[in-house]
Amino acid sequence: MCRSIHALYNFEPPATEEEVRDAALQYVRKISGFAQPSRANAEAFARAVDAVAAASGRLLDELVTSASPKDRELEAAKARDRRALRQPA
C-alpha cells in the first residue's frame, strides 16, 4: 500500500473531508500509475477519486468501535520517532 495513505479512523478530532479526499487521490494515483493523468484520462481519474472518497467517507461513518479515539498529535509524534529510528544518521 502507498506509504502516504494513513489510517483515518478513530482519531480525535475525526478525519476531515479533505483528508479523506487526499487519501482517495493517493489511492487512485497508486493503482492507475498516474501522478497526473493525461487529458484523455482526466475525467475518468476525477470520477475515480470522487467514488473512492465517497466510499471511504461512508466506511468511516459506519465503522463502530469500543476503543477510545487516538490523539492525532500523539500518534504523529510516535510516527516521527519511528521514522527517525529508520533513517540512517
C-alpha distance (Angstrom), angle and dihedral (degrees) to the residues before:
residue distance angle dihedral
M1 . . .
C2 3.75 . .
R3 3.80 111.1 .
S4 3.78 93.1 -139.2
I5 3.80 92.2 62.1
H6 3.79 109.0 89.2
A7 3.78 134.6 -174.9
L8 3.79 109.7 -85.8
Y9 3.79 100.7 -178.6
N10 3.79 128.0 102.3
F11 3.79 99.9 11.1
E12 3.77 130.0 136.5
P13 2.96 112.4 -108.7
P14 3.82 94.0 32.4
A15 3.79 122.0 -119.3
T16 3.78 114.7 -80.0
E17 3.79 125.3 -128.4
E18 3.81 87.3 -109.7
E19 3.82 91.7 56.1
V20 3.80 90.8 49.0
R21 3.81 90.9 48.7
D22 3.83 91.8 47.7
A23 3.81 90.0 52.5
A24 3.82 90.1 48.3
L25 3.80 90.4 50.9
Q26 3.82 91.3 50.8
Y27 3.80 90.6 48.7
V28 3.82 93.6 50.2
R29 3.81 90.7 45.8
K30 3.79 90.2 51.7
I31 3.80 97.8 48.6
S32 3.81 95.2 39.7
G33 3.79 95.4 45.2
F34 3.82 90.0 -133.3
A35 3.78 123.2 118.3
Q36 3.81 86.4 -176.8
P37 3.82 118.0 10.4
S38 3.78 123.4 -136.4
R39 3.80 118.4 -103.9
A40 3.80 88.6 -101.1
N41 3.83 90.4 58.2
A42 3.81 100.1 33.3
E43 3.80 95.9 95.7
A44 3.81 94.4 49.0
F45 3.81 90.0 45.2
A46 3.82 92.0 51.8
R47 3.82 91.9 47.3
A48 3.82 89.7 50.9
V49 3.81 91.9 50.9
D50 3.83 89.8 49.4
A51 3.81 92.2 48.7
V52 3.81 94.6 47.1
A53 3.82 91.4 46.4
A54 3.82 91.3 50.1
A55 3.81 92.9 47.7
S56 3.80 91.1 46.5
G57 3.79 91.8 49.4
R58 3.81 91.0 50.7
L59 3.79 90.6 48.6
L60 3.81 93.0 50.9
D61 3.82 90.4 47.5
E62 3.81 93.5 50.2
L63 3.81 100.9 43.4
V64 3.81 116.5 103.0
T65 3.78 130.9 -162.7
S66 3.77 139.1 169.5
A67 3.83 90.8 -147.5
S68 3.77 117.3 104.3
P69 3.80 115.5 -111.0
K70 3.79 118.3 -89.9
D71 3.79 119.6 -118.1
R72 3.82 110.0 -112.3
E73 3.80 95.1 -147.6
L74 3.79 93.8 48.8
E75 3.81 92.3 48.4
A76 3.82 91.0 47.7
A77 3.81 90.3 51.8
K78 3.81 90.8 50.6
A79 3.82 90.2 50.5
R80 3.82 91.1 50.2
D81 3.82 89.9 50.8
R82 3.82 91.8 50.0
R83 3.79 91.0 47.7
A84 3.83 91.4 50.2
L85 3.80 90.4 52.6
R86 3.83 91.9 51.9
Q87 3.78 96.0 49.6
P88 3.80 116.8 83.7
A89 3.79 117.1 -120.3
